[in-house]
Amino acid sequence: MKIGLYSVTDKALFDALNQTKVTNDDMRSLFFKRGILISKDTKRKALALDFSRYFHGFDDYNKLSEILGSIGRREKSSINIINANVENSDIEAAVKLVCEDLQKEGDQTDFIYTDAGIEVKIKYVKLDYKMNEFRQSSTREAIILIEKNEDG
């Protein structure tokens, strides 16, 4: 999937570590990955200040993004009915073409044949630069069902 590497500032990292969504176990895990044991008595602000001064890589950013990331709300559903006689081969060619274009953009696509027709799954990243650094990207999934009805 397309996702750009982003280097957060130490201030953004400090603020993220002070949020209540980051549990003590998460803090312990972050420090333990670096070979550091922390005390239960150490204040969170001191730990966050210390940790934000280290060099950070993508794994640190990814872990905090998973903890703090926005929970995607359910996408809207819609139905479109096309009253035309379309051949299955034309539908398959169009689906393959769309999937190839989406994959060039960095999205993950997959389609399967079902009893009713074709099911296309698309996994993509939605970016919102108005959010803070750890909530700017959210992974979403869309499912498109192409089915024939009694009219074709």
ChimeraX attribute file (.defattr): number of C-alpha atoms within 10 A of each C-alpha:
attribute: neighborCount
match mode: 1-to-1
recipient: residues
	/A:1	15
	/A:2	13
	/A:3	14
	/A:4	7
	/A:5	9
	/A:6	11
	/A:7	12
	/A:8	15
	/A:9	13
	/A:10	18
	/A:11	13
	/A:12	14
	/A:13	21
	/A:14	20
	/A:15	14
	/A:16	21
	/A:17	24
	/A:18	17
	/A:19	11
	/A:20	9
	/A:21	13
	/A:22	14
	/A:23	14
	/A:24	13
	/A:25	9
	/A:26	15
	/A:27	17
	/A:28	16
	/A:29	15
	/A:30	18
	/A:31	16
	/A:32	12
	/A:33	10
	/A:34	9
	/A:35	9
	/A:36	10
	/A:37	12
	/A:38	13
	/A:39	8
	/A:40	9
	/A:41	6
	/A:42	9
	/A:43	9
	/A:44	17
	/A:45	13
	/A:46	12
	/A:47	18
	/A:48	19
	/A:49	17
	/A:50	13
	/A:51	18
	/A:52	20
	/A:53	13
	/A:54	10
	/A:55	8
	/A:56	15
	/A:57	12
	/A:58	11
	/A:59	10
	/A:60	13
	/A:61	18
	/A:62	13
	/A:63	14
	/A:64	20
	/A:65	18
	/A:66	13
	/A:67	16
	/A:68	19
	/A:69	19
	/A:70	15
	/A:71	11
	/A:72	11
	/A:73	7
	/A:74	9
	/A:75	9
	/A:76	6
	/A:77	8
	/A:78	6
	/A:79	7
	/A:80	6
	/A:81	10
	/A:82	11
	/A:83	9
	/A:84	8
	/A:85	9
	/A:86	11
	/A:87	9
	/A:88	12
	/A:89	9
	/A:90	10
	/A:91	14
	/A:92	14
	/A:93	11
	/A:94	12
	/A:95	18
	/A:96	16
	/A:97	12
	/A:98	13
	/A:99	20
	/A:100	15
	/A:101	13
	/A:102	17
	/A:103	18
	/A:104	12
	/A:105	12
	/A:106	15
	/A:107	18
	/A:108	18
	/A:109	21
	/A:110	14
	/A:111	17
	/A:112	10
	/A:113	12
	/A:114	11
	/A:115	6
	/A:116	11
	/A:117	14
	/A:118	19
	/A:119	16
	/A:120	17
	/A:121	17
	/A:122	17
	/A:123	18
	/A:124	21
	/A:125	17
	/A:126	14
	/A:127	13
	/A:128	12
	/A:129	10
	/A:130	8
	/A:131	11
	/A:132	14
	/A:133	20
	/A:134	22
	/A:135	19
	/A:136	16
	/A:137	19
	/A:138	18
	/A:139	15
	/A:140	15
	/A:141	15
	/A:142	15
	/A:143	14
	/A:144	14
	/A:145	17
	/A:146	17
	/A:147	13
	/A:148	15
	/A:149	11
	/A:150	4
	/A:151	8
	/A:152	12
